[in-house]
Amino acid sequence: MCIPVFRKEEERMILKATAKVNLSLDVLKKRTDGYHDVRMIMQMTGMYDKIELTAVKNRPGISFFTNLSYIPSDENNLAFKAAKMLMDEFSVTDGLDIDLRKFIPVAAGLAGGSSDAAQVLIGTNRIFGLGLDNEQLMERGQRIGADVPYCIMGGTALAEGLGEKLTPLPQMPDCFLLLAKPQVSVSTKSVYKALKPEEIKLHPDVDGMMEAIRDGNLDGIAGRMANVLEGVTAPHYPVIKDIEKCMTEAGALAAVMSGSGPTVFGIFRDEKKAKACRDTVGRLFPARVFLTKPYSVGGSIYGE
């Protein structure tokens, strides 16, 4: 069936797609289908991409614009794929313009592409009045990427299975997150392909991490930060360990790689130390550096 013409006040929407970090990332086993069972604690941050959606009457299809020339503007882009999936499913006859202003580094372990897709699912659902709730959007997001359901839900969460089995957790205690993305790109697929779960000797204390989060214990959270994928990525890129050391020596409670890398993030209680470390890392390393805070929800609509 065709979708009714969109309401005028929803012709245009501006959204922000926030980046995530992994406070803890464990890989339990390789599955028979070639994928991996994971157990990890996900945390949204205040770094975001800006997405503008505009519904277009009497012109079917999707037009995609971005500020980066190397970002694909077709179904190879997860945000484009997300919009097309919903519009095809609900036989939307009007068109959609997507303008993506990309700020989250690409191939950085921050789920930028997944977060973009999540917000486009949310926005497309609303702008065309499709009537899907978050659970239904998350189910569809899983078809696009393992991180997309979490990026729809946002906040702090335990992710299991392929990453789609989500358990919300209390908001992380207030602190400062310093992110540094070295000038290298890492293929998540290659990292998982090289990983040998049966050889992992020390697994992160995910249960202890959840307890620390529930207790609001920032030191307990920092003391349990760990990522088993770092054992694959860091040997190829020594800068990862160098940045971690720089952050901890500058006052970070802990520093670890996010996702498959190469982005490193450190947790700071003190803003002054975090800002000083930001300046030091930016001076010593060829890296993009961002100072932000934990974000209590996923990306959200902030303008219409």
Secondary structure as UniProt FT lines:
FT   HELIX           8..10
FT   STRAND          12..30
FT   TURN            32..33
FT   STRAND          36..56
FT   TURN            57..58
FT   STRAND          61..66
FT   TURN            69..70
FT   TURN            75..76
FT   HELIX           78..89
FT   TURN            90..91
FT   STRAND          95..101
FT   TURN            106..107
FT   HELIX           112..127
FT   TURN            128..129
FT   HELIX           134..141
FT   TURN            142..144
FT   TURN            146..147
FT   HELIX           148..153
FT   STRAND          156..161
FT   TURN            162..164
FT   STRAND          165..169
FT   STRAND          176..182
FT   HELIX           188..194
FT   HELIX           197..199
FT   HELIX           206..215
FT   HELIX           218..222
FT   TURN            223..224
FT   STRAND          226..227
FT   TURN            228..229
FT   HELIX           230..233
FT   HELIX           234..236
FT   HELIX           239..249
FT   TURN            250..251
FT   STRAND          254..257
FT   TURN            259..260
FT   STRAND          264..268
FT   HELIX           271..284
FT   STRAND          287..292
FT   STRAND          301..303
//
